[in-house]
Amino acid sequence: MVFEKCVNADAACEVREFKSVDIVRRLGVIPPHHIHLKNYPIATPVSAFNASCIIDEASNIVMIYARIILGYYMYVSAIALLEIPLDDVLTGAVSFSHYPATIVVYPSVKYDIWGTEDPRVQEVDGRICMIYSGRTISYFNPSIRRERTLPVLACCQDYRRCTKIGVFVLRRGLRELTISDKDAVILDVGEPEWVYLLHRPHMMNEIHYLTASQVPRSMIVPGNSFREIEVRNTKVVMEPAKFEYKLGWCTPPVKVSENEYLVIVHGVDREIEGYRAFAALLRYDKDTGLRPIAVTPYYILEPRMMYEVYGDRPFVVFPCGLARVSKNELLIVYGAADYVIGFGLIHIDDVMSLLDKGRLE
């Protein structure tokens, strides 16, 4: 075992079944030809997917940060910002509208030179933070099977001006065993000195670990130069179920009580390697640390619309964005079949009801 397990890490997989109870109401999609780039010579991307979101409450605008592909030769991604009225999303008008977009993050350092992928955007300490998967300089090098992807942190001032701060790496001794690390988000449990980084290292033993590590809070603020940020005290939060190949963190956590956090996790099945999503409830206590206390026994989102089943990567729903739109509703933004951006609505009561069926304590 490479990492220590947290409490309930094994129990979380034992209560889950290979079954879906899809509770996400589809609101619409944005296809790539409805996106018009303002700051690049190519007018529209060939695909746009795996988008995150944050809502500007003052203007009721949904800031969508989407992974875009401009060409299929090396499949190199950038991240574009779309500013969409919340009403367009909630009424379904988003499916029929066209939107301008601006590329805000693109390959520029050795940690992301072959692509900036799958952004997760959230507010931390009053700043808009983005973590994305960077395809490093080693990504296509067949002689180097180490750190092919790593989580890169950026800060987005006024939503639009994104500055790369650093890259998260495991400590020495584990770093040398890391093939890739991705699917990362920040979980702020209120500790003054540090925050959690939820991330998914893929190690040389060919196991993908769903983990949480501690990161000094002082390291996630803009500095004078781009830097490596070493994570510490890494622990496995959950194991895959017997029918799954791997798990990955999806969306930034949503706080639902004083010390409990709702997170969405994707699972990849062993039969066709399809991507589905389930929910988990994490709890933090000073004495026991972070642990799952409930999981939905079933997937709550699975590919069922044609645009989710058929695309560049069939049978994939890949959520990266989750935001409250009312006291009891969450907007979920996801990539559908690696080709379009999907929008859905989740009632928190529905999620909590399913979580009650998968209580671990």
N, C-alpha and C positions, 0 to 999 in steps of 0.2 A: 504494500500500500504506500503510495507516494505521499498522500496527505492524511492528516488526522480527520476523523469524522465528527461532526457536531451531533448533539442530541437529536434523536428521531430521524437521522439521515436514512437509515435502513427501513424504518417503519413507514416512511412516506411512500415508498414504492410498493409496499405490500398491500396497501388498501386500494390501489388503482387497478382498473380494468381496461381491456382493449375495446372501448365502447365510447360513443360520442353522444352527448346531449347538447346540441348546438343551441346556445342561448343568445347568440349575437344577431341582432336585426340588421340586415344589410341596408346601407343608406345610398351607396353608389360607388362609382369608380372614376379615376382619372386615367385615360389612356395616354400614351406618350405623345401622340400627334395633337393633343389638346394643350400641350405645354410648349411655350414659345420663349426661347432663351434670349435674353436681352444683351448679354455680355460675351457672346461667343459667335463665331462666324456660321456655325451650323445652327439652323433655326430651331430644330426640334430633336429631342433624343430619340434613339431607336427603342429604348425601354426605360421605364421609370417605376420604381418599386421600393419595398423595404423602407418606408418613410416613417419618421418620427414627427411629433407635433408638440406645440405648446400654444396655449391660447392667450392672446393679449386681451385682458378683460376690459381695458379702457376703450378699445375699438371693436371688440367682439370679432376679431380676426384670428383665424387659425393659421399659425405659422407652420407650414409643412416643409420639413427638411427631407428631401427624397434622394435616394441613390439613383443616379442616371448613368446610362451607357450611351456613348456617342458612336461607337463602332464595335463590331464583334471580333476584330482581328486578335486583340489581346484581352478583350473584355475589361478594359480599364474603366473604373468608376470615378465619378465626381459626385459632389453633393450640391443640390440646387434648392433654393428657397422659393416656395410659392406662398403668397399671402391670399388666403381665401376667406370670404365672409362666412361666419359660422352658420348663418341662415342657409347659404348655398349647400352646406353639408347636411344639415338637419332636414331640409326639404327635398333633397335628392337632385337639386339643380346642378350639383357638382358634376354629374354624369354628362351633362349636355353643354357645359360651359368651357370656354378656353381661358387659360391663365398665363400671364407673363411669369417668368422665373429668372432668377439670377444665380449663377454658380458662385457659391460662397466658400467651398472647400474643394481642393483638387490636389493631385499628387505634387509634392514639392520637396520632401525630405526622404532620406533613405528608409525611413520606417513606413512610408506610404507610397513610394514611387510607382508601384504597380497597381494602385487603386485605393480609393477612400470609400469604404463600404459601410452599409447598415448603421446609420447614425441613430443614437439615442440622445434626446435632448431633454434637459430638466433644469430647474432652478435650484442652485445650491448657494447658500450664504448671499443671496441677493444677486447672483450672477447667473446668466444663462450658460450652462455647461453642455458641451456635446462630447460624447465618446463614440468613436467610430472604429471599425476594424481597418487597420492599415496593412495593405499587402507590401511587405518589406522588399528590400533589394534582393533577398534570397528566394523570393517566391517562385521564380521560374528556373532557378539554378538546380539542376538535378544532383549536383555533388554536395549540396548543403541542405540538410533536412532539419533545420533548426530555426526557430523564430520566423517562420514564413509569414505569419500574420501576428500583429500585436495591437492592443487597444491604445488608441491615441486620443489625447484630451485636448479640446479646444474651448476657448471662451468666446461667446458671440455677443459683442456689444451692440446694443439697440437692435438685436436679432440678426443684423445683416453683416457686420464686420467681425469675421471670425478669425481669431488668432490662435495658432497652435501653441500649446503650453508644454506638453511633454508626452512621453510614452510610458505605459505601465509595464514593468518587467518583474519576474519572480526573483527571489534572492539567489545568490550564488550557490551552486550545487543543484538547484532545481532548474535554473535558467538554461543550463546546458542540456537539459533533458526535455525542453519544451519544443514541440513541433510547431504549434500555433497557440494563440490565445485570442479569444474574441467574445462576442455577445456580452459586452460589459456595460454596466450601469452603476451609478452611485446610490447607496442607501445611507442616508444621514439619520442616525439614531439619537442624535443630540449630544454625543460625547464631545467635550470641548477641544480635545487634542487630535481626534481622528474621525474618519468616516469609513464605511465599508465600501469596498469595490466588489460587486458581484460580477464574476467573470467565469469563463469556461476554458481552462487550459487543456490542450491535447498533448499528451506526453509520449515519450518514446516507447512506452509499453503499449501504445495504441489505445489507451483509454482516455475518454473525454470526461473531465471532472467538473461537476457543477459546484463552484466554490464561492466562498466569501473571504476576502482578505481585508486587513486594515491598512489604511493609507493616511499618513499625517495630513491633517487639514491644511497645514501651511504649504503643502506641496501642490495643491490644486488651485492655486491663485496664479495669475499672470506674473511672469518674472522677466528678467533681462534677456534670457535666452531659452531655447528649447532644451529640455532635459529629460533624462531617464528617471522615472519615479519607481523606486523599489517597493513592492508590496510586502506585507509581513503577516504572520499568524494565519496562514491560509488553511481553511478547513472545508471539507466537503459538506454541502448543505443537504443535498438529496442525491440518491442513486437512481438510475433509470429503472423502469419496470422491466420484467422479464421479456416483454414483447417489444422493447425499444432498443435501438442501437445507441442513441445518445440523447442528451437533453441540452437545452440552451436557455439562458435568460432572454426574455423578450423585451419587456417594456420597463420604464422607470417605475419604481414602487409608488403606490398610493397609500398614504397613511389613513387607517380606518379607526384607530383608537390611540390611546396614549402611547402604547409601545407595540402596536401591531401594524403590519404592513401587507397590503395586497400586492402580489406580483403575478405576472403571466409568464409561463414557461412553455417552450415548445418541446415536443417530443418527436423523434424520428423513428418510425417503426422499422422492424427488421425485414418485413416482407417486401415492400416496394419502396422503402425509404421516403415515405410521404411525411409531410410536416403538418402536425396538428398542434393545438395549444390547450393547456389546462391552467388552472389557477391554484395558487398556494398562499397560505397565510403564514407570515414570518413574525416571530416575536423576539424581542431583545430584552434581556435582563442583565444587569451587571454581574450577577453571580454565575449564571449559566451561559451567557453570551447569546448569539443568534441561533435560532433553531426553527424549523417548520412545526407549526402546531395543527395545521389542517391542510389538506389538498382536496381538490375536487376528484372524486373517484373516477370521473369520466372526462374526456376532452370536452371543452366548452366551445371550441371553434375548429371546424375541419373543412377541407375543400369540398364544396357542394355546388357552387355556381360554376358555370362553364369557364368563366375567366379565372377561377381558382384551380380548376382541374387541368386546363389546357393552356400552355404558354411556353416560355423559354425553358422552364423547369416544371414539369407537370406535377400536380397534386401537392401544391404548397400554399399554405397561409403562414405568413411570417410577420407577426406584429412587432412593431418597434415603438409605437406611440400610444399613450394612454393618458387621458385628461378628463377631469370632471367638467360636465356641462350643466349639471344641476345637482341637487343634494343626493339624488338616488340614481344618476345616470353617468355613465362613462363613455366617452368617445374613444374608440379603438381604431388605430390606423395601421394598416398592414400591407405587405407586399403580396400580390396574388400571382402565383405561378411565375414569379420573377419577371413580370412583364408590365403590370399595371398597379396603381395605388388603390387599395380598397378602404372603405370607411364603414364602420359599424357602430351600433349602440348596444351597450350592456347595462342592464339594471342591476345595481349593487345588491339588492335584495335577492335576486336570482342567483348571483354568485355565492352570497353568504349562505343561502339555503343548501346549495350543493356542497359547500365547504363543511357545513354541519354534518353531512353524511360521511365525510372523510376526516373526522376529528382524530388527532393523534394523542391529545391530552385535554 
